[in-house]
Amino acid sequence: MNIGDKFITKLLDMKLQRENVFRGERVFLPNPRTIYGGELMAQALMAASKTVSKDFRPNSLHCYFHDRSNVLEPNDYHVTKLRDGRSFCHRLVEAFPINKSESDLIAPYFRMDCSFKTPEKDPASFLSPMPHVQSVEKLQDFNSYVKSLDFDNLPNVPRTRVLHYQSFDANSPLETVFCEPEYVLGLKSNVGGQLHSWIRLKEPPSTSLHSYRDAFLAYLSDAFLLWVALTEPHHVLYLVTLNQSIWFHNPEIEIKPDEWILLGTRANYVGGALTLSYGDIWNREGCLLASMAQQGLVRTQQLKPVSSYTSMGELAEQAEK
């Protein structure tokens, strides 16, 4: 089974456990310390989708990441039906570990409020222009770009970020081509606070993405919203998503299994160890597929160590060797 088919059948095809409870398996582990946030959002959205009529498509989601979760154990997603209307449906999805105690059920480690809407035509319309970036065919992939650098003589921060991204990429189903890799690695200050990336699945699934389009967008949305906030070449000791919102657009537009789509991100605020970033997802024809906002926690100075704190510190030590 190739990566695309595994992404669909293993990650997104949720298994019904009992009424309104669906199980999500661990398939890809881009972060060895905790579950990748995009996976939680994608699986929660798929679980909620299974409780609404096929006439309804995802409209928006708003979620909080309350606590770390086990990267090896499946999750159970509990769906609560909040409202079923003519135009909108609302669902609450909460994620719990499968080996849950009574206290675990009281405190889910992930919670998402999402809405679904029926298609509707209206003459009012507006669309901001798609960013002007180079086409993916004119850009180097990340590994080729790194090979063009003198890695051994790079400053410590870029070397650390190379190792971090290579670790993420090795276990991710996503293929990414950065439009500004020098900003991602901290080789230059990102004074404009913007990053753009072309993204697709590493191997296309053999089936259509029609039923999975918005879950796929939710999955990739979490990839670089935090990283655009790293506008200066600081050491990053702790990096985690706190909460995120996504608004889905143009539900009639499908994504082809092998299609490159553009993720544009921009930093809005960084301060007090908190970040606020915005982003948009476009297809190559300039159609806007989703918009998003994310708040993160980014620490660049050392505090008392915690369990998930050392991953980037370990990479920094490797880069210094």
C-alpha positions as a Markdown table, in Angstrom:
| # | Residue | x | y | z |
|---|---|---|---|---|
| 1 | Met | 0.0 | 0.0 | 0.0 |
| 2 | Asn | 1.5 | 3.3 | -1.0 |
| 3 | Ile | 1.6 | 6.5 | 1.1 |
| 4 | Gly | -1.5 | 8.1 | -0.4 |
| 5 | Asp | -3.6 | 5.0 | 0.0 |
| 6 | Lys | -2.4 | 4.5 | 3.6 |
| 7 | Phe | -3.2 | 8.2 | 4.3 |
| 8 | Ile | -6.8 | 7.6 | 3.2 |
| 9 | Thr | -7.6 | 4.1 | 4.4 |
| 10 | Lys | -5.6 | 4.0 | 7.6 |
| 11 | Leu | -5.6 | 7.6 | 8.8 |
| 12 | Leu | -8.8 | 9.1 | 7.6 |
| 13 | Asp | -11.2 | 6.2 | 7.3 |
| 14 | Met | -12.4 | 6.3 | 10.9 |
| 15 | Lys | -13.7 | 3.1 | 12.6 |
| 16 | Leu | -17.1 | 3.3 | 14.4 |
| 17 | Gln | -16.7 | 1.9 | 17.9 |
| 18 | Arg | -20.2 | 2.7 | 19.2 |
| 19 | Glu | -22.8 | 5.4 | 18.6 |
| 20 | Asn | -21.0 | 8.7 | 17.8 |
| 21 | Val | -17.6 | 7.3 | 18.9 |
| 22 | Phe | -14.9 | 6.8 | 16.2 |
| 23 | Arg | -11.4 | 5.4 | 16.5 |
| 24 | Gly | -8.4 | 7.0 | 14.8 |
| 25 | Glu | -5.2 | 5.0 | 14.2 |
| 26 | Arg | -1.6 | 6.3 | 14.5 |
| 27 | Val | -0.1 | 5.9 | 11.0 |
| 28 | Phe | 2.5 | 8.6 | 10.5 |
| 29 | Leu | 4.8 | 10.0 | 13.2 |
| 30 | Pro | 6.4 | 13.2 | 12.0 |
| 31 | Asn | 6.8 | 14.3 | 15.7 |
| 32 | Pro | 8.2 | 11.5 | 17.9 |
| 33 | Arg | 7.1 | 13.4 | 21.1 |
| 34 | Thr | 3.4 | 14.0 | 20.5 |
| 35 | Ile | 0.7 | 13.6 | 17.8 |
| 36 | Tyr | 1.0 | 16.0 | 14.9 |
| 37 | Gly | -1.8 | 18.5 | 15.4 |
| 38 | Gly | -3.0 | 18.3 | 11.8 |
| 39 | Glu | -3.7 | 14.6 | 12.3 |
| 40 | Leu | -6.0 | 15.3 | 15.3 |
| 41 | Met | -7.9 | 18.0 | 13.3 |
| 42 | Ala | -8.2 | 15.8 | 10.2 |
| 43 | Gln | -9.4 | 12.7 | 12.1 |
| 44 | Ala | -11.8 | 14.8 | 14.3 |
| 45 | Leu | -13.3 | 16.4 | 11.2 |
| 46 | Met | -13.8 | 13.0 | 9.6 |
| 47 | Ala | -15.5 | 11.7 | 12.7 |
| 48 | Ala | -17.9 | 14.7 | 12.8 |
| 49 | Ser | -18.5 | 14.3 | 9.0 |
| 50 | Lys | -19.8 | 10.8 | 9.5 |
| 51 | Thr | -22.7 | 12.2 | 11.7 |
| 52 | Val | -24.1 | 14.6 | 9.2 |
| 53 | Ser | -26.0 | 14.2 | 6.0 |
| 54 | Lys | -23.9 | 14.0 | 2.8 |
| 55 | Asp | -25.6 | 17.3 | 1.7 |
| 56 | Phe | -23.5 | 19.1 | 4.3 |
| 57 | Arg | -19.9 | 20.0 | 3.7 |
| 58 | Pro | -17.4 | 21.3 | 6.3 |
| 59 | Asn | -17.6 | 25.1 | 6.8 |
| 60 | Ser | -15.3 | 25.8 | 9.7 |
| 61 | Leu | -13.5 | 24.3 | 12.7 |
| 62 | His | -12.1 | 25.8 | 15.9 |
| 63 | Cys | -10.0 | 23.6 | 18.2 |
| 64 | Tyr | -7.9 | 23.6 | 21.3 |
| 65 | Phe | -4.9 | 21.3 | 22.0 |
| 66 | His | -5.2 | 20.8 | 25.8 |
| 67 | Asp | -2.5 | 18.2 | 26.4 |
| 68 | Arg | 0.0 | 15.8 | 24.9 |
| 69 | Ser | -1.2 | 12.4 | 23.7 |
| 70 | Asn | 0.4 | 9.0 | 23.1 |
| 71 | Val | 2.0 | 8.8 | 19.7 |
| 72 | Leu | 1.6 | 5.0 | 19.5 |
| 73 | Glu | -1.9 | 4.5 | 20.8 |
| 74 | Pro | -5.1 | 5.2 | 18.8 |
| 75 | Asn | -7.6 | 7.8 | 19.9 |
| 76 | Asp | -11.3 | 7.7 | 20.4 |
| 77 | Tyr | -13.2 | 10.7 | 19.0 |
| 78 | His | -16.5 | 11.4 | 20.8 |
| 79 | Val | -18.9 | 13.4 | 18.7 |
| 80 | Thr | -21.7 | 15.4 | 20.3 |
| 81 | Lys | -24.5 | 16.7 | 18.0 |
| 82 | Leu | -25.1 | 20.3 | 19.0 |
| 83 | Arg | -27.4 | 21.4 | 16.3 |
| 84 | Asp | -29.0 | 20.1 | 13.0 |
| 85 | Gly | -30.5 | 22.9 | 11.0 |
| 86 | Arg | -31.6 | 23.5 | 7.4 |
| 87 | Ser | -28.4 | 25.3 | 6.4 |
| 88 | Phe | -26.0 | 24.5 | 9.2 |
| 89 | Cys | -25.0 | 21.6 | 11.4 |
| 90 | His | -22.8 | 21.9 | 14.5 |
| 91 | Arg | -20.7 | 19.2 | 16.2 |
| 92 | Leu | -18.4 | 19.0 | 19.2 |
| 93 | Val | -15.6 | 16.5 | 18.9 |
| 94 | Glu | -13.4 | 15.4 | 21.9 |
| 95 | Ala | -10.4 | 13.1 | 21.7 |
| 96 | Phe | -9.6 | 10.6 | 24.5 |
| 97 | Pro | -6.9 | 7.9 | 24.8 |
| 98 | Ile | -8.4 | 4.4 | 24.3 |
| 99 | Asn | -7.1 | 3.2 | 27.7 |
| 100 | Lys | -9.1 | 5.9 | 29.5 |
| 101 | Ser | -9.8 | 6.2 | 33.1 |
| 102 | Glu | -12.7 | 8.1 | 34.7 |
| 103 | Ser | -10.4 | 11.2 | 35.0 |
| 104 | Asp | -9.4 | 10.9 | 31.3 |
| 105 | Leu | -13.1 | 11.1 | 30.2 |
| 106 | Ile | -13.5 | 14.4 | 32.2 |
| 107 | Ala | -10.6 | 16.0 | 30.5 |
| 108 | Pro | -10.1 | 15.4 | 26.7 |
| 109 | Tyr | -6.7 | 16.3 | 25.4 |
| 110 | Phe | -8.1 | 17.8 | 22.2 |
| 111 | Arg | -11.5 | 19.5 | 21.6 |
| 112 | Met | -12.9 | 20.8 | 18.3 |
| 113 | Asp | -16.1 | 22.7 | 17.5 |
| 114 | Cys | -17.0 | 22.4 | 13.8 |
| 115 | Ser | -19.8 | 23.4 | 11.5 |
| 116 | Phe | -21.2 | 22.1 | 8.2 |
| 117 | Lys | -23.2 | 23.9 | 5.6 |
| 118 | Thr | -25.3 | 23.0 | 2.6 |
| 119 | Pro | -24.3 | 24.5 | -0.8 |
| 120 | Glu | -25.9 | 27.9 | -1.5 |
| 121 | Lys | -25.6 | 30.3 | -4.4 |
| 122 | Asp | -25.4 | 34.0 | -3.9 |
| 123 | Pro | -24.3 | 36.8 | -6.3 |
| 124 | Ala | -22.1 | 38.6 | -3.7 |
| 125 | Ser | -18.5 | 37.5 | -4.0 |
| 126 | Phe | -14.9 | 38.7 | -3.4 |
| 127 | Leu | -11.5 | 37.0 | -3.5 |
| 128 | Ser | -8.2 | 38.4 | -2.5 |
| 129 | Pro | -5.4 | 37.6 | -5.1 |
| 130 | Met | -3.3 | 34.5 | -4.9 |
| 131 | Pro | 0.3 | 35.2 | -3.8 |
| 132 | His | 2.8 | 35.7 | -6.6 |
| 133 | Val | 5.4 | 32.9 | -6.1 |
| 134 | Gln | 7.5 | 30.7 | -8.3 |
| 135 | Ser | 5.9 | 27.5 | -9.7 |
| 136 | Val | 6.9 | 24.3 | -8.0 |
| 137 | Glu | 8.8 | 23.2 | -11.2 |
| 138 | Lys | 11.2 | 26.1 | -10.9 |
| 139 | Leu | 12.1 | 25.4 | -7.2 |
| 140 | Gln | 14.5 | 23.0 | -5.6 |
| 141 | Asp | 13.2 | 20.4 | -3.2 |
| 142 | Phe | 14.5 | 20.7 | 0.4 |
| 143 | Asn | 17.2 | 18.1 | 0.2 |
| 144 | Ser | 18.6 | 19.5 | -3.0 |
| 145 | Tyr | 18.7 | 22.9 | -1.5 |
| 146 | Val | 20.5 | 21.6 | 1.6 |
| 147 | Lys | 23.0 | 19.8 | -0.6 |
| 148 | Ser | 23.8 | 23.1 | -2.2 |
| 149 | Leu | 24.8 | 24.5 | 1.2 |
| 150 | Asp | 28.1 | 24.0 | 3.0 |
| 151 | Phe | 26.3 | 22.2 | 5.9 |
| 152 | Asp | 29.4 | 21.8 | 8.1 |
| 153 | Asn | 30.1 | 25.5 | 8.0 |
| 154 | Leu | 26.5 | 26.7 | 8.6 |
| 155 | Pro | 25.7 | 28.5 | 11.8 |
| 156 | Asn | 24.2 | 26.4 | 14.6 |
| 157 | Val | 20.6 | 27.5 | 14.1 |
| 158 | Pro | 20.3 | 26.6 | 10.4 |
| 159 | Arg | 22.0 | 23.2 | 11.1 |
| 160 | Thr | 19.5 | 22.5 | 13.9 |
| 161 | Arg | 16.6 | 23.4 | 11.7 |
| 162 | Val | 17.9 | 21.2 | 8.9 |
| 163 | Leu | 18.0 | 18.3 | 11.2 |
| 164 | His | 14.6 | 19.1 | 12.7 |
| 165 | Tyr | 12.9 | 19.3 | 9.3 |
| 166 | Gln | 14.6 | 16.2 | 8.0 |
| 167 | Ser | 13.3 | 14.3 | 11.0 |
| 168 | Phe | 9.7 | 15.7 | 10.4 |
| 169 | Asp | 9.9 | 14.9 | 6.6 |
| 170 | Ala | 11.1 | 11.4 | 7.0 |
| 171 | Asn | 7.9 | 10.3 | 8.8 |
| 172 | Ser | 5.4 | 12.6 | 7.1 |
| 173 | Pro | 3.1 | 11.7 | 4.2 |
| 174 | Leu | 3.6 | 15.2 | 2.8 |
| 175 | Glu | 6.0 | 16.3 | 0.1 |
| 176 | Thr | 6.9 | 20.0 | 0.5 |
| 177 | Val | 8.8 | 22.4 | -1.7 |
| 178 | Phe | 9.6 | 25.7 | 0.0 |
| 179 | Cys | 9.5 | 29.0 | -1.9 |
| 180 | Glu | 11.8 | 30.6 | 0.7 |
| 181 | Pro | 13.9 | 27.9 | 2.3 |
| 182 | Glu | 16.4 | 30.5 | 3.5 |
| 183 | Tyr | 13.7 | 31.8 | 5.9 |
| 184 | Val | 12.7 | 28.3 | 7.1 |
| 185 | Leu | 16.3 | 27.6 | 8.0 |
| 186 | Gly | 17.0 | 30.9 | 9.6 |
| 187 | Leu | 19.7 | 31.8 | 7.0 |
| 188 | Lys | 18.1 | 35.2 | 6.6 |
| 189 | Ser | 15.8 | 37.2 | 8.8 |
| 190 | Asn | 12.2 | 37.0 | 7.5 |
| 191 | Val | 11.4 | 40.7 | 7.9 |
| 192 | Gly | 8.1 | 40.3 | 5.9 |
| 193 | Gly | 7.0 | 37.5 | 8.1 |
| 194 | Gln | 5.7 | 35.4 | 5.2 |
| 195 | Leu | 6.4 | 31.8 | 4.0 |
| 196 | His | 5.0 | 29.9 | 1.0 |
| 197 | Ser | 5.1 | 26.2 | 0.4 |
| 198 | Trp | 3.9 | 23.9 | -2.3 |
| 199 | Ile | 2.5 | 20.7 | -0.8 |
| 200 | Arg | 1.0 | 17.4 | -1.9 |
| 201 | Leu | 1.0 | 13.8 | -0.8 |
| 202 | Lys | 4.3 | 12.0 | -1.4 |
| 203 | Glu | 2.5 | 9.3 | -3.3 |
| 204 | Pro | -1.0 | 9.8 | -4.8 |
| 205 | Pro | -3.8 | 7.7 | -3.5 |
| 206 | Ser | -5.6 | 5.4 | -6.0 |
| 207 | Thr | -9.0 | 6.8 | -5.0 |
| 208 | Ser | -10.5 | 10.3 | -5.3 |
| 209 | Leu | -9.9 | 12.9 | -2.6 |
| 210 | His | -13.5 | 14.1 | -2.9 |
| 211 | Ser | -14.8 | 12.8 | 0.4 |
| 212 | Tyr | -11.5 | 13.7 | 2.1 |
| 213 | Arg | -10.7 | 17.1 | 0.7 |
| 214 | Asp | -11.2 | 19.2 | 3.8 |
| 215 | Ala | -9.7 | 16.6 | 6.2 |
| 216 | Phe | -6.6 | 16.6 | 3.9 |
| 217 | Leu | -6.5 | 20.5 | 4.1 |
| 218 | Ala | -6.8 | 20.3 | 7.9 |
| 219 | Tyr | -3.9 | 17.8 | 8.0 |
| 220 | Leu | -1.5 | 20.0 | 6.1 |
| 221 | Ser | -2.6 | 23.3 | 7.6 |
| 222 | Asp | -0.6 | 22.7 | 10.8 |
| 223 | Ala | 2.6 | 22.0 | 9.0 |
| 224 | Phe | 4.2 | 25.5 | 8.9 |
| 225 | Leu | 1.9 | 28.0 | 10.6 |
| 226 | Leu | 4.3 | 27.9 | 13.7 |
| 227 | Trp | 7.4 | 28.2 | 11.6 |
| 228 | Val | 6.4 | 31.4 | 9.9 |
| 229 | Ala | 6.5 | 33.1 | 13.3 |
| 230 | Leu | 10.3 | 32.3 | 13.6 |
| 231 | Thr | 11.2 | 35.4 | 11.8 |
| 232 | Glu | 14.7 | 35.6 | 13.3 |
| 233 | Pro | 17.4 | 32.9 | 13.6 |
| 234 | His | 16.7 | 32.1 | 17.3 |
| 235 | His | 17.3 | 28.7 | 18.9 |
| 236 | Val | 13.9 | 27.1 | 19.4 |
| 237 | Leu | 13.6 | 25.1 | 22.6 |
| 238 | Tyr | 9.9 | 24.6 | 22.6 |
| 239 | Leu | 7.3 | 24.8 | 19.8 |
| 240 | Val | 3.7 | 23.7 | 20.1 |
| 241 | Thr | 0.3 | 24.6 | 18.7 |
| 242 | Leu | -2.2 | 25.9 | 21.3 |
| 243 | Asn | -5.3 | 26.5 | 19.2 |
| 244 | Gln | -6.3 | 26.8 | 15.6 |
| 245 | Ser | -9.3 | 27.7 | 13.4 |
| 246 | Ile | -9.9 | 26.8 | 9.7 |
| 247 | Trp | -12.6 | 28.2 | 7.3 |
| 248 | Phe | -13.2 | 26.1 | 4.2 |
| 249 | His | -14.1 | 27.7 | 0.9 |
| 250 | Asn | -15.3 | 26.6 | -2.6 |
| 251 | Pro | -16.4 | 23.0 | -1.6 |
| 252 | Glu | -17.2 | 22.2 | -5.2 |
| 253 | Ile | -13.5 | 22.4 | -6.2 |
| 254 | Glu | -11.8 | 19.0 | -5.9 |
| 255 | Ile | -8.1 | 18.3 | -5.3 |
| 256 | Lys | -6.5 | 15.8 | -7.7 |
| 257 | Pro | -4.6 | 13.0 | -5.9 |
| 258 | Asp | -1.2 | 14.2 | -7.3 |
| 259 | Glu | -2.0 | 18.0 | -7.3 |
| 260 | Trp | 0.4 | 20.6 | -5.8 |
| 261 | Ile | -1.4 | 23.2 | -3.6 |
| 262 | Leu | 0.0 | 26.4 | -2.2 |
| 263 | Leu | 0.1 | 27.0 | 1.5 |
| 264 | Gly | 0.7 | 30.7 | 2.2 |
| 265 | Thr | 1.4 | 31.7 | 5.8 |
| 266 | Arg | 2.1 | 35.1 | 7.5 |
| 267 | Ala | 3.1 | 36.0 | 11.1 |
| 268 | Asn | 0.8 | 38.6 | 12.7 |
| 269 | Tyr | 2.2 | 38.7 | 16.2 |
| 270 | Val | 5.1 | 37.2 | 18.2 |
| 271 | Gly | 5.7 | 38.1 | 21.8 |
| 272 | Gly | 5.7 | 36.8 | 25.4 |
| 273 | Ala | 6.4 | 33.3 | 24.0 |
| 274 | Leu | 3.1 | 33.4 | 22.1 |
| 275 | Thr | 2.6 | 33.6 | 18.3 |
| 276 | Leu | -0.4 | 34.4 | 16.1 |
| 277 | Ser | -0.2 | 33.3 | 12.4 |
| 278 | Tyr | -2.6 | 33.4 | 9.5 |
| 279 | Gly | -2.6 | 31.3 | 6.4 |
| 280 | Asp | -4.4 | 30.5 | 3.1 |
| 281 | Ile | -4.5 | 27.4 | 0.9 |
| 282 | Trp | -4.8 | 27.8 | -2.8 |
| 283 | Asn | -4.9 | 25.5 | -5.9 |
| 284 | Arg | -2.7 | 26.3 | -8.9 |
| 285 | Glu | -5.6 | 28.0 | -10.7 |
| 286 | Gly | -5.9 | 30.6 | -7.9 |
| 287 | Cys | -9.0 | 29.2 | -6.2 |
| 288 | Leu | -8.9 | 29.7 | -2.4 |
| 289 | Leu | -9.6 | 26.4 | -0.6 |
| 290 | Ala | -9.2 | 27.3 | 3.0 |
| 291 | Ser | -8.2 | 30.1 | 5.4 |
| 292 | Met | -6.8 | 29.6 | 8.9 |
| 293 | Ala | -5.5 | 31.2 | 12.1 |
| 294 | Gln | -3.3 | 29.6 | 14.7 |
| 295 | Gln | -1.9 | 30.6 | 18.1 |
| 296 | Gly | 1.3 | 28.9 | 19.2 |
| 297 | Leu | 3.7 | 28.7 | 22.1 |
| 298 | Val | 7.4 | 29.2 | 21.0 |
| 299 | Arg | 10.2 | 29.4 | 23.6 |
| 300 | Thr | 13.6 | 30.5 | 22.6 |
| 301 | Gln | 15.2 | 30.7 | 26.0 |
| 302 | Gln | 15.6 | 27.9 | 28.5 |
| 303 | Leu | 13.0 | 27.2 | 31.2 |
| 304 | Lys | 12.7 | 24.3 | 33.6 |
| 305 | Pro | 12.7 | 21.2 | 31.4 |
| 306 | Val | 9.5 | 19.4 | 30.7 |
| 307 | Ser | 8.9 | 16.0 | 29.0 |
| 308 | Ser | 8.4 | 17.3 | 25.5 |
| 309 | Tyr | 11.0 | 20.0 | 25.8 |
| 310 | Thr | 14.1 | 18.3 | 24.8 |
| 311 | Ser | 13.5 | 17.3 | 21.2 |
| 312 | Met | 14.8 | 20.5 | 19.6 |
| 313 | Gly | 17.5 | 20.8 | 22.3 |
| 314 | Glu | 18.8 | 17.4 | 21.3 |
| 315 | Leu | 18.9 | 18.4 | 17.6 |
| 316 | Ala | 20.8 | 21.6 | 18.6 |
| 317 | Glu | 23.4 | 19.4 | 20.3 |
| 318 | Gln | 23.7 | 17.2 | 17.2 |
| 319 | Ala | 24.2 | 20.3 | 15.1 |
| 320 | Glu | 27.0 | 21.5 | 17.3 |
| 321 | Lys | 29.0 | 18.3 | 16.8 |
